[in-house]
Amino acid sequence: MNKPLDLPELDHPAPGAVAIRRALLNHLIYTVGKDPLTATDRDWFFASAAVLRERMIERWMETMRSYYVQDRKRVYYLSMEFLMGRSMMNSMLNICCEKEFQDALDDLADAGLKPERLREMEHDAALGNGGLGRLAACFLDSMATLGVAGYGYGIRYEYGMFHQSIEGGQQVEHPDNWLRYGNPWEFPRPEVLYPVQFHGRVVDYVDNHGRRHSQWVDTSEVMAMAYDTPIPGYATGTVNNMRLWAAKSSRDFDLNYFNEGNYIRAVQDKNESENLSKVLYPSDSTEMGRELRLKQQYFFVSASLQDMLYRFAKSNLPLAQLPQKVAIQLNDTHPSIGIAELMRILLDLQQLDWERAWGITVRTFAYTNHTLMPEALETWPVALFERVLPRHLQIIYEINHRFLKDVMHRYPDDPSLWRRVSLIEEGSEKRVRMAHLAVVGSHRVNGVAQIHTRLMKETIFADFHRLWPDKIVNMTNGVTQRRWLHQANPALSDLLSSRIGKGWLKDLSKLRELTPLAQDAPFRAAFAQVKLANKSRLAQLILQRQGLEVDPRSMFDVQVKRIHEYKRQLLNVLHVITLYNRIREGADVPARTVIFAGKAAPAYHMAKLVIRLINDVADVVNSDVQVRGLLKVVFIPNYDVSTAEVIIPAADLSEQISTAGTEASGTGNMKLALNGALTIGTLDGANVEMREEIGAENFFIFGLTADEVAAQRAAGYNPWLHYDNDAQLQQVLHMLRDGYFSPDEPGRYKAVFDALTYGGDRFMLLADYALYVACQEAVSALYRDPEAWTTRAILNVAGMGKFSSDRAIAQYAKGIWNV
């Protein structure tokens, strides 16, 4: 039995760990309501969170107060996704009490507290799907660290990105009830409540001055309630705010139905209203799902704009000065309905004329594009828009009319241009082009890597670039080194700081000072030891989750990201099968553990088939005694931020193998290289700039360039040419086609074979296959020389200074937000 603890007196001041220990015990008893004798790990976690939250609140309030006193221009970051992960360790680091807190926790071990278990008690806040949401989280961290008056706005999904399990080799989705035990970091704001309208009709009328106006009437209403989460900057007094909206019914239930005994009908309206913030990205494979997605987007944008304008009104400034005090950044097209919504507010509620309202709107909004694939640019059926948001459709038509009138004036003899840039896509089903709305309604449009921005200007937005040559700019992505190196990889963080100091935590360019240490044998040995320890930790996780033993001294070849055809996990699988065949034929290769992780969208059949293929290949390879432990394949289920924090520090090789010209930037590539992984990849996204910074000799590049991909497509790409001329490739594809990895269902992967051959191989896996395999041979050759490998790994870390989200936010602040 644990011995009882005396609760320290509150009125005795004590520094550091002693004060935190006292606070922990106080919060355990008076906030959580538990005696230390009976407290569970979760009770201690909530007490710890209360102590950290308490230390952030004063800074938070002081920060918000200072923004008002200084009349600061505010930046509002609108995003459907915020992939925040766990907050406890990040909060400790950023408010600079990490060591004191750890000492206090260690000191409470006699109370039954196990510090290493506290972290596992926190559920990931998985309010995002992948890179988009993780980028948003990094940006909030950097805005607070740099002292930008930045606010994140999104949706407080009751269920986050689904929990993924693998059953029979297949992905199975389960609800991610991340709020099951509550969220200690958020502050409910029941007094911050805004109405959001849907449906209804539009009535036109003429005022006393003879001006025509519109009014949106007979609408259904949902209330948006705010939940605030403090976002602390690193080693600064700044604590910014993330405000997420939850849908609440405008009335709880119909008492008449209840009294009649019709209990289900009594709460039907309430349930339907609150479905808006129930789940992240409901499936859009049904009409109901599509309507819910559109409603979600408008719901959080409408509430956010009402909140921004309420705050702006406190300044008593005229609306004409809104762009001088407010900058709104659209993270992808999901919040782009905000352009039409601000116009509706200015026109219908504030009674401004069109020209003034449009001028304010364009100067307030900026748009970040995250995709080059035309089919990924969001569009909505006009009929759906008309039913759900009739007034906004009118406004979009008017924006389009005035915009096209100007285009026709400038280019009177180019009707094909008019059709291409129109906000309305004509065809069997008219659709609203949300990316076009975002471009037309913003003063700046940015790409997220140099090659991405160039291709935006040359492909999907070429016509807009012709109209506005200065509108599209580049803002290369970055990640926060506080979470993705210091927190995720504390041993490496300590090693770096022992040699170059801690300045890199705020100025990542200081990593360049590591360059000469790549030639220092003791440093290389220490670096290699850290990597081995991280690999052993990941090996333990794989053993716990999958029951599979992997060798930490084998090469950890890692591809962790959303499962999508353009990201080409399938190309990686083709190489795994090739390597498997070679080993069975007696090839001498260094041991390799190929690690996959990522989720496929529930309705994305081919992506889910690739997951099943990975698991089927793993079953065959891992059980084949002929392989002699030289190759193992692992699929780690339910990839999330916390899992990434274990996988990424352990990676030797980072797979960034998307078809050139398809990945906007990538941020996983940055996190992996920052932790000492060497990259094998195409010249796509941020890989191009990473290679420039790190040095071509320290980077494994293969495959067609974006220009070569475009040229081959234009000339009529034929995958059969590669199939016919490569016996090794034929062998691999035939193994898939003929059921080698699925003997119980020989035709299971015929669809994969057909997509790569008869289907045209859309993402050119066969064109890059031989080059990829050859590049992997160079990887294996280098891995045989541990000293040379470690030298290059250190140079990878040293070259990553450019890729901090701090640098990205500083560029946004100067080049787009003017703050």
PyMOL commands that set and color helices and strands:
alter all, ss='L'
color gray80, all
select helices_A, chain A and resi 16-30+41-69+88-94+98-107+109-111+115-121+131-146+255-259+263-266+268-277+287-313+319-325+337-349+354-364+374-376+382-388+390-410+415-421+434-440+450-458+462-467+481-487+490-500+503-505+508-519+521-546+565-567+569-584+605-622+625-627+641-650+668-674+687-694+696-698+706-715+719-724+727-737+750-756+765-783+786-798+801-803+805-817
alter helices_A, ss='H'
color red, helices_A
select strands_A, chain A and resi 74-78+82-85+125-127+150-155+163-167+170-174+187-198+201-206+212-217+220-232+239-249+326-331+365-368+379-381+424-425+431-433+444-447+472-474+555-560+592-597+631-636+653-656+678-681+700-701
alter strands_A, ss='S'
color yellow, strands_A
deselect
rebuild
show_as cartoon
